Amino acid sequence: MALLRVLPLLVVAAACLGPPARAALPPPRWSAGRSPEPDQPFRVPDGWRRLGRVAPSEVLSLTLALRQQQVGRLAELVERLSAPDSPQYGQFLTLEEVRALVKPSSLTTGTVQKWLEAHGVQDCQAVHTGDFLQCQMPTRVAEQLLPGAQFHRYGNGERSAVRSPSPYALPEELAEHVEFVGGLHRFPADRKAVIRGWGTEQPEQPLPRTVVLSSFHLGVTPAVIRKRYNLTDSDVGAAANNSQACAQFLEQYFHQADLAEFMQLFGGGFPHHSSVDQIVGRQGRGKAGVEASLDVEYLMSTGANISTWVFSNAGRHESQEPFLDWLLVLSNMSALPWVHTVSYGDDEDSLSQAYMARVNVEFMKAAARGISILFASGDSGAGCRKVSGGKHVFRPSFPASSPYVTTVGGTSFQHPFLVSAEVVDYISGGGFSNVFPMPGYQTAAVKQFLSTAPKLPPASYYNSSGRAYPDLAALSDNYWVVTNRIPMPWVSGTSASTPVVGGIVALINDRRLQRGLPPLGFLNPALYRLQKGGAASAFYDVTEGCHLSCLDATVEGQGFCAVPAWDPVTGWGTPNFPELLHALLGQ
C-alpha cells in the first residue's frame, strides 16, 4: 500500500509572506470589519454538544480562500474544453496552466500578507494554485484576527470539532481579497449508507410469467451490476495511464483486508485489483465504515482492473473542514486520477453563498484539467424544509446542485429478487437548485420535462429556473458489502450508485486512452448531447416511481416523478454500457 504524502508539495508561506513584523512596531490599524458570510447559519447538528470554550493558547488551523482572478474566463474555457462539438474539446490544462489563470493578484497576496503579519501569524501554507492559505495560530490570535469569532469545542461520541457559534468579520480592506475563512461555522456533513431490508419500501410487483433462473439474485453484487448494465467479464481496465478515485470523510475508513475478502467472494470471473494503489491522506486504524467500504468495493469491482486511489480526509485538526481539505489537495497535486466519486453533501440552505460559489469554482478548476467529478444526489428525495407562514418548500443538496459536477441518483429493481427493469428508488435525491442557475447544456431537457410531465408539485415548492439534478442514476438498493471482515447485505443509498457510475466512466476513459483520445473530463455537456444525437439507447430510461418529499397536506410526501427522457429523480436513466461506450468513443 503506497502512502502519498501531500505536505511536501505545500509552499510554506514564510517564503511568500516575507519576514514577520518586528515586535517593537505598533501593528497597522485596520478598519471595522464586515462579514464575508452573513448568510452562513450556525447549526449544531443532532448528536453534537458544546463542551466549552477553547483555551487561548490552543492552536487552530484556519483556511483562507483568497480571491481568484479570471474566473469568468475559466468558465468559458471549461465550456469549450467539455463540449464535444468544440474545436478545443479535450485539450485540457495542466495544474501550472490553471495556476497561471486563477492565482490571486499581487495586490491580494500583499494585502493578506500585511494583515497576517500585523497579527503575528507566520505559520501558513499556500496551495500550488496560490488561492488558498492554511494558517495555524493560537486561539487568542484567531479571535483577534477575526473579530466576533469565539471558538468552542463540540463533541459527538469520539469525534470533536472546534467551531465558532458567533459570526466573524474581516477588515473592509480585505473585502475584495478574502472570500471566506474555513474552519469556523460549518460542521462536517454526516451522510451514512442506508441499511434496509426488502419488501418495506417499494410496492411489490408480480413476477413475469417467464423468468430466467440466472436473473434471480439475493442482493446486488458485482455480478448483478455487470448483468444489468451489460458489462462482460472482459470489460475491465487495461490502460496504464488510467486511474479512478473516491474520497472519504468523517473518520470513515476502508480496510484493505475487507476489499480483498470482497473480491474473493464477489470478484470471480473478471480480472480485478484486490488492493488500493494510492492512499492520499491519513488512513485510520479504527473500525472500517460501511460507507467507505461501499465506495471502494463497488468503484473497484465496476471499474475493474483500474488503478484506484482513496483520498482520506478525516480532518487532522479539529478546526479543519474535511471536505474543504479535499479541495485543497486537488489544487496541490499535478497528477490526479481522471475520475473521482464522492458520497457527501449538505443542504444548500445550511451553507453561505460565498462558500458555495467558491467550491463551484474549484470544480471548474478540476474540469479544466479533464477530471470527472461525480457526486451522490442524496437520500432524502426532494428534501423538505419549513419556511415562513408554516409553509414548506423542497430542499436541494450541495454539491449535488453544482452545475460543474455529474450527479448520480438511485433506482431499485422492479422485481426485488430479479435482475429486471428499474424503477425509482424513493430516497433518490433530486430537484432544482436555489443558488445556481440552470446551465445551458441541460436547458432543453429540463424544459421538456417541465412542459410534458403529467403531474408536477406546486411551483412554490421549487425553483424551476435552477440547476436541475441528478444527471443519471444507477441501482441504489440492497447491496452486499464486506466491512470489518463481515459480509453485510441490504446496504442502500446513492452512496452505492455513485461509485458504480464512476467505475463505468473510468472504463470508458480506459478505452479512450487506449485509442489515444483524451479522457472525458466534465461529463455533463456530452451526456445531455447524446439524446440530441440519437443515442437514447445509451441509457435505460426509468419511467416509473416518485421520490419522497414534504409530509404535508399539499404534496403528501411525494416529490417529482419519473417520466420518459430526463427527469429530476433519475436524470437520463441508468447506463447501458456497450451503447454508452460506443456513443462516447465517437466524441
Salt bridges, closest charged atoms under 4 A:
GLU37 OE1 - ARG186 NH1 2.63
GLU58 OE2 - ARG153 NH2 2.22
GLU96 OE2 - HIS128 NE2 2.50
ASP131 OD2 - ARG358 NH2 3.62
ASP131 OD2 - LYS365 NZ 2.74
GLU143 OE2 - ARG53 NH2 3.11
GLU179 OE2 - ARG67 NH1 3.32
GLU179 OE1 - ARG358 NH1 2.77
ASP190 OD2 - ARG159 NH1 3.80
ASP235 OD1 - ARG511 NH2 2.70
GLU251 OE2 - ARG282 NH2 3.84
GLU261 OE1 - ARG485 NE 2.90
ASP277 OD2 - HIS273 ND1 3.89
GLU318 OE1 - ARG153 NH2 2.75
GLU321 OE1 - ARG186 NE 3.14
ASP347 OD2 - ARG395 NE 3.40
ASP349 OD2 - ARG43 NH1 3.07
ASP349 OD1 - ARG385 NE 3.78
ASP349 OD2 - ARG395 NH2 2.78
GLU362 OE2 - ARG358 NE 2.94
GLU362 OE1 - LYS365 NZ 2.81
GLU422 OE2 - ARG228 NE 2.59
ASP425 OD2 - ARG196 NH2 2.60
ASP471 OD1 - ARG467 NH1 2.78
ASP477 OD1 - ARG196 NH2 2.99
ASP552 OD2 - HIS392 ND1 3.29
